[in-house]
């Protein structure tokens, strides 16, 4: 199964509470933090919520 490398590129300051909580749920605490998650529909949905704050790459 493929994996997603998710990097926070913008701060969550000034955005809605649910978007800040989504960043936390993904494991991103500050700018330029990177996490690697399994490519699952739940993770894709979280990324779609904060797509303007993160960059996503597929890794093997």
Steps between C-alpha positions, in 0.01 A plus 500: 500500500629844418575766756457876510766745616314800643688823580346806663591806291278769655400584855154413630470840669195687377325193361194318633525285810421180312793562265740550792368179659547314172865606489541366856325174407743453214786545748613841374590737783695779330603622159729274297403193706476189285312177563463184292156339508337206323298603194148436633170678434497642855840660455407630153192666653709669768746623237212636291389708801841668534628478141582874505729452804695187397684338210454132424731257322462129436789285621563126477 
